[in-house]
Amino acid sequence: MNLSNFEFERHSNPVDMIEFVAAANDWTFERSGEHEIAMTVEGHWTDYHVSFSWMEDCEALHIASAFDIKVPDARVTEVMRLLSHVNGQVLMGHFDLWQQESVVIFRQSLLLAGGAEPTNQQVEVLLSNALDSCEAYFQAFQFVVWSGMDARSAIEAVMFETRGEA
């Protein structure tokens, strides 16, 4: 298979679109560099620290959303088991343990190869998917880290289906 090497000139920085969407939604954000923007987004269970990074070498817009849960050394193995269960259920993106900071993060990328520009809808869906995933599994990570629950029990506790109305 012969892949051609084409050079495309990008007319804008994809992080500029993130800034536009954040400003339009009145979100507080900080531009930590030309290729990065960070914000804190309020969730139902906790606040999420969200950062977007433009990775020019692979033409990808990367989102990372971190929880405010420090994973103690004694719970790392069980958190890794939980990551395996959770990632098997997540359709887009994945959870990871950022060992440098001992925190759980959700990561996903939007490929923009060939000079493609992100739309505000793509940015909103990228952020929405990250936050929905974090909200869906936050309590499972909390159960494993703070309550000492095993991974299987924690995932079962948060994934039960509610029927009817109270």
C-alpha positions as a printed Julia matrix, in Angstrom:
166×3 Matrix{Float64}:
   0.0    0.0    0.0
   1.47   3.32  -1.03
   0.43   6.31   1.06
   1.02   9.72  -0.44
   2.43  12.44   1.71
   0.43  15.62   1.21
   1.1   18.87   3.0
  -1.93  20.95   3.97
  -1.77  24.46   5.31
  -4.04  24.92   8.29
  -5.77  28.3    8.29
  -6.68  28.4   11.98
  -5.74  26.85  15.27
  -8.4   24.29  16.35
  -8.05  25.48  19.95
  -9.49  28.82  18.79
 -12.79  27.0   18.13
 -12.74  25.63  21.7
 -12.26  29.16  22.99
 -15.18  30.36  20.83
 -17.49  27.61  22.16
 -16.38  28.23  25.77
 -16.98  31.98  25.45
 -20.37  31.43  23.79
 -21.41  29.23  26.74
 -19.99  31.63  29.37
 -17.56  28.97  30.63
 -14.49  30.13  32.51
 -11.37  29.05  30.66
  -7.65  29.66  30.62
  -5.5   29.56  27.54
  -2.22  28.11  28.85
  -0.52  28.29  25.47
  -1.2   28.54  21.77
  -2.21  24.88  21.59
  -3.94  24.38  24.96
  -7.03  25.56  26.77
  -8.29  24.46  30.18
 -11.6   24.89  31.94
 -13.51  23.58  34.93
 -16.98  22.25  34.16
 -19.53  21.62  36.87
 -21.0   18.14  36.83
 -23.7   16.48  38.89
 -21.23  14.48  41.01
 -18.16  16.72  40.95
 -16.38  19.43  38.98
 -14.31  18.17  36.06
 -11.01  19.7   35.03
 -11.11  19.64  31.24
  -8.26  20.47  28.92
  -8.1   20.53  25.14
  -4.76  20.23  23.34
  -3.97  20.56  19.66
  -1.5   17.83  18.71
  -0.1   19.22  15.49
   2.14  16.26  14.61
  -0.84  13.87  14.33
  -3.46  16.54  13.54
  -5.68  15.64  16.48
  -7.64  17.71  18.97
  -7.29  15.92  22.3
  -9.59  16.29  25.3
  -8.74  15.13  28.8
 -11.13  15.35  31.74
  -9.77  14.65  35.21
 -11.64  13.74  38.41
 -10.83  15.09  41.85
 -10.1   11.59  43.13
  -6.56  10.74  44.18
  -5.94   7.02  43.85
  -3.86   5.71  46.78
  -1.23   3.08  46.0
  -3.25   0.43  47.84
  -6.2    0.87  45.41
  -4.32   1.13  42.08
  -4.77  -2.55  41.16
  -8.52  -2.45  41.77
  -8.84   0.85  39.88
  -7.04  -0.78  36.94
  -9.57  -3.63  37.05
 -12.37  -1.06  37.05
 -10.77   0.74  34.1
 -10.88  -2.53  32.18
 -14.6   -3.01  32.9
 -15.49   0.61  32.14
 -13.46   0.88  28.94
 -15.22  -2.23  27.64
 -18.49  -0.28  27.83
 -17.35   3.13  26.55
 -17.95   3.58  22.82
 -15.8    6.66  22.19
 -12.75   7.68  24.21
 -11.33   5.84  27.2
 -10.49   6.19  30.87
  -6.93   6.01  32.1
  -4.99   6.33  35.33
  -2.63   9.28  35.05
   0.06   7.78  37.23
   2.08  11.01  37.5
  -0.78  12.64  39.44
  -2.58   9.45  40.63
  -5.89  10.61  39.16
  -8.41   9.07  36.78
  -8.86  10.86  33.47
 -11.07  10.46  30.45
  -9.34  10.94  27.09
 -10.55  11.22  23.51
  -9.27  12.73  20.28
 -10.87  14.25  17.22
  -8.77  13.58  14.13
  -8.55  16.57  11.77
  -6.16  15.17   9.18
  -5.7   16.89   5.85
  -6.39  20.39   7.1
  -9.94  19.72   8.35
 -11.3   22.35  10.72
 -13.46  21.44  13.74
 -17.03  22.72  13.84
 -18.64  24.05  16.99
 -20.98  21.03  16.93
 -18.02  18.62  16.87
 -16.42  20.44  19.8
 -19.67  20.4   21.77
 -20.17  16.67  21.1
 -16.56  15.93  22.07
 -17.02  17.78  25.37
 -20.5   16.36  25.95
 -19.29  12.78  25.41
 -16.42  13.32  27.85
 -18.67  14.78  30.53
 -21.42  12.17  30.03
 -18.84   9.38  30.34
 -17.35  10.94  33.48
 -20.77  11.39  35.05
 -21.79   7.81  34.24
 -18.75   6.22  35.93
 -17.58   8.73  38.55
 -19.38   6.95  41.37
 -17.86   3.59  40.43
 -14.38   5.08  40.79
 -15.47   6.69  44.05
 -16.73   3.33  45.37
 -13.45   1.59  44.54
 -11.17   4.33  45.87
 -13.05   5.53  48.96
 -15.31   2.63  49.9
 -12.89  -0.2   49.16
 -15.4   -1.91  46.87
 -14.15  -4.36  44.26
 -14.36  -3.3   40.6
 -17.14  -5.69  39.57
 -19.4   -4.65  42.48
 -18.73  -0.97  41.82
 -19.63  -1.19  38.13
 -22.78  -3.18  38.95
 -23.79  -0.57  41.55
 -23.7    2.3   39.07
 -25.04   0.5   36.0
 -28.34  -0.76  37.39
 -31.4    0.13  35.35
 -34.17   2.12  37.02
 -37.74   1.41  35.96
 -40.85   3.4   36.64
 -41.23   6.61  38.59
 -41.08   7.36  42.28
